[in-house]
Amino acid sequence: MKSVKFTAIALAAILSAAAIPALAQVMVGGAPMYSSKDIVDNAVNSKDHTTLVAAVKAAGLVETLQGAGPFTVFAPVNSAFDALPAGTVETLLKPENKDQLVKILTCHVVAAKAMSADVTKMVADDGGAHKVKTVGGCELTLKAADGKVTVTDENGNVANVTIADVEQSNGVIHVIDKVLLPAAAPAEGAMAAEGDNPMVGGAPMYASKNIVENAVNSKDHTTLVAAVKAAGLVDTLQGPGPFTVFAPTNAAFAKLPSGTVDNLLKPESKATLTKVLTYHVVPGRMSAVNLMKAVKEGEGEAKLKTVSGDWLVVKQAGPGKLTVTDAKGDTAMVTIADVMQSNGVIHVIDTVLLPM
């Protein structure tokens, strides 16, 4: 595997010689971890990492992670994989998806040994955030505060290091609570089997197609599509993203005061229309599970900054149900969640969201 390194300055801080005790230093997944064993030899004993181990085997990375290294591995627990859309893991483990699986797994590996103290120093030296390239070519952003380390992937998803500094004979493992995904990877969209996506507006939605390519086929979103075209946002929403789009139905637009849509579609209203539409778009790919977790972490609500620069508030309205409230206090219900796209995810809503 091609060696990918921290910056020269960071490497100098990281690569310090230290004696490694042979005794178990920490328990992970109910099993003792031995610093005299390599990453794979330890990981196979953790009951919290059976999915990760199965993925490493399917990707043919066992020998690599048993090599000399050194490696820093951010190791997602089983529940992190469970938080991905239904069918994601099964799809990734198929032989035909091996390249995608390798890409995702190697985006959790850095070709150097970085203990949490090293990470904390690098973050401080860089003014609060340290970017690092992974073996898979992804860029992760490391932050540290109050003795805790977080890892942000290229989609803006944040993983917490729940168990740090699990030393190995060939590096170190930091256990994390979320799967890190490369930008423009199959991720939560294309990783899902085509048949797993719900029907929208009487049309099948394909995870291999982008947001615009799917939306134009929904008979319930003709107004939204017309608005996206009038605002000149087609190319943007066909771009790599990823984006989370809250997509109002035709009925949602029909609830606006008479003449509103017609006025918005006029050329002279393009700036206003763009503001309204981009208020429905959040950078990054946030599935319903991601949103619910954010709501829980926010003690009942999650505040999302949209592409327009304004804020939405997401809440949970009963088991499996989400609402989105705009700046005016109007609330939309998510009627169809997790319509996965190649460049993000669509959540269908029943009300148009309006910035102040």
N, C-alpha and C positions, 0 to 999 in steps of 0.2 A: 504494500500500500504506500502510496506516495507520501512522504513526510511533509506535514504542514505545521509550521511553527508559529508561536507567539512572536511578537516583535523582539528584536535582539535585546533590548533593555529588559523586557519582561522575562525573557529566557534566563538572563543572568540572575534575576531575582529568584527564579523558580528552581533552577537546577543546582541545588545544594546537596552535598553528600550527607547522608544520615544513616545510622545503623538501624536496621529493621528488625524488631523483635519477632520471634517465632510464635509467641503466644497470641491467642485470639485477642483482638483489640476492641471489637465491637460486634454486636449481634445485628444481623440484617435478615428480615424474613424468618425469624425464629432460629437462625443458624449462626454459629460463630464464624467470623471472617478471619482468615489467617494471612498475615502480611508475607508469609513465606510461600503462599500460593499465588498463581496468576489470576487474572480477571475472570476467565471462564471457569477455572477450577473452584473459585469462590461463588460465582453467580449461580451455578447449577444447584447449589444447596439452599438458596433463598426461596422460600415459598411465595414471596412477594414478587418474584421476577421470572416466573415460569413462562410468561408470554414473551418477555425479552429474550430469554434463552432460546425459545423455539424460533424466534425471528432470526437470531444470530445464526442458528444452525441452518435455517432455510436459505439465508443469504450467503452461506459458505464463508462466514467470517470467523469461525472458531479458531483456525490456525493463526489468523492475523492477530486476534486478541489474546492468543497465547504466546505471541512473539515477544521479543525483548522490549519493545516500546522505547521509551516510556509513553504511556497513554493516560489522559484524563478522560474518564467516561462519565457522562451524565446519564444515569440509569433510571428510566421510568419504571414505576411499579405497575403491577397488573391493572390496578384501578385507573391508572393514566391511560392505558390502552382501551380499557372499558369505556372511557369517556368519549372515545371517537365514535362517529356514526355507526349504526348497526351494519355489520358486514365488512367493515373496513379491514379489520385484522385478517379475517378469513380470505379476503381478496388479495391482500398483500402477500400472504403466505403461499399463494399459488405460484408454481414454477414460472409461468409466463410474466409474472410481475417481479421477478428477482431483481432487476435493475432498479426499479422504484424502491424496493425494500432496502437494498444496499445504500442507496442515496440517503434515505431517511435515517437509517441506523448510523451511518458514518457522519451524519450531521450532529451526532451526540458524542463524537470522539475528537479530542484535540491531541495532537502529537507532541505532548510534553506533559510533565507531571506538575500539576498545580494544586497545592493544598489550599484550604480556605484562607489561611493567613496570607498566602501569595496573592490570591484573588483580591482580598481586601486591600492589600498594598497597591496592586495595580489599579484598582478602582479609584483609590484615593489619589494616586499619582496622575490619573487621567481626568480628575475633576468630577468624579461621581459615576462614571460608566466606562467600562473597558470592553472594546470590541476585539473578538478573536475569531480567526478562521479555523474551521474544522477540517478534519480529514476529507469529509464529503464536499468541501468547497463552500459550505454555508458560513454565514457570519452571525455569530451569537453576541449578544450584549450582556455583559456581566455587571451586576450592581451588588452593593453590600451595605447593610444598615443594621445597627443594633445586633451585630454578631450573626446576621442571617444573610445568605447569598441567594440572589435570584438570577435566572437565566431567561433572556427574552429571545425568541426566534425571529426569523425574517418576516413573519406575519404579525408580529406584535404580541404573540401569545407568551405569557409569563409563567415560568415554572419555578417553584420554590425548592430549594435544596432542603430536604427533610432530614437526611442523615449525611453529614459531611465527613471527609477525610477517612474513608475506608481504604486504608493503604493495602496495596497489592505488591507482589514481587516485581511487577512490570508497570506500575503506575499507581493510580488512585481512582476510586469510584466515589462519586457524589450521587446519592439517591435523590431523584426528583419526582414531583407529583403530576407532571404533564409531559406528553410526547411533544418533542420539538420538531417542527416541520419546515422544510425549505420552501422558499418562495417559488411559486409556479410549479410546485411538486403536485402529484396527484392528491396528496393530502386528504382533507376531509371531503373533497369533491370527487375527483377522479378515482380515488381509492375505493369508493363505493361502487358496487356493481350497478350497471346501467338500470337493471330492473328494480333496484332498491328505491329509486326516486319516486315521489308521488306524482300523480297526474295533476296538471294545473290547467284550468280553462279548457278541459277536454282533450288536452294534448300531452303526450309523454315528454318528460323532461330528462335530458341526457347529461350525465355528469361529465361527459367528454366534450360537451359544448359550452361556450361561454354564456354570460348573462343575457346578452342581446339575442344571440342565436336561439336560445330557449324561449325568451319572453315573446318574440314575434309570433310564436306558434300558439300562445294562449289567447283564447277568445275572450277571456276575462281581463286582459291587460292591453287592449287595443288603444285605450286612451293614454296609458302610461308610455307605451311605445311611441305614439305620436308625439308626446311631450318630449321624450328623450331625443327624438329626431329633430324637433323644432329647437331644442336647446343646444344642439350640436354636441351631444354627449355620447353618441354611438361609439366613436373610436375609443373614448375613455373607458367605457364599460365593456369593451371588447379587449381591453388591455390586460396585462398579466395580473393586476391587482396584488393580492386578493382583496375582494370587497364583500361586505355584508350589506345586502340590499333589503330594505323593508318596502315591499312592492304593493302599493294600493291597487285594488281592483277597479274596474269601471264603475261599479256601484259606489265605491268610496268617492270617486271624483264627482259622481252624480249627486252626492250629498252636499257638495259645496253650493254656495248661493248661485242662483241663475246667472249665467253669463260669465262666471269666473274662469272656467276652462277656456272658453272662446277668447277671452281677453288675454289669458296667459300665453296662448298659442300665437298671438300676434308678434311679428318681428320686433316691434318696439318694446315688447315685454320680455325679451330674451333673458336679460340679466335677472329679472325677478323669477322667471321660470327656472333658470339654472339654480338660483338660491334655494327654491323649494325642492327641486329634485335632488340636489346634493345633500339636502337635509335628511334625505332618506337613505344615505349611504354612509357606512362606517368603514374606515380602513381596517383591513384584517378579515380573517374568516372566523366568524363566531357562530357555532352551531347552537341549537337550543340548549344542549348540555352545558356549553361554555357560558351561555347567557344566564342559565339558572345558577351556575356556580358563582358567577359574578354577583348575582342578586344576593345569594347567601352570604358571600364575603362582604357585601355592602350593607349587611344587616337589614335586608328587605328591599333594596333597590340598587340598581347598577346605573351609573351615569356614563353615557357613551358620547364621546366627541365625534361629530360627523364631519364629512368632507367640507361642508359649508362653514365649519368653524363653530357651529352652535351645538347645543347639548340635547340629548334625549334621555329619558328615564325609563328603564325597563324594570318591571315588577313581575312577580309570579302570582297568577290569579287562580290558584287551585292546582291540583296535580297535573303536571305536564302542560299547563297553560301559561302564556306570557302576554303581557300588555306593554305597549309603548306609549309614553306620554310626551307630548311636544311642549314647546316653550309657552304655549298659550293655555296649557292645562287640559287640552283635548286628548282623549285616550283611544288608541287603536288596539284591537285584539288581533293577535297572530292566529290566523285561521288555518294556515298550512305552513308548517315549519320544516326546516332542513331540506330545501330543494337545492341539492348540491350542484355546483357548476365547476367548470374547469378552472375558473378564476375567482371562485368564492362561493357564496351561498345566498339564496333568496329565502326570505320569510314573507309570505303573503299576509297583508293586513287589510282591515275593513274600513279604515279611515285615513284620509290624507293628513300627513303631519305638516304643521306650519310653523316656521320660525316667527319670532316676534317681529 
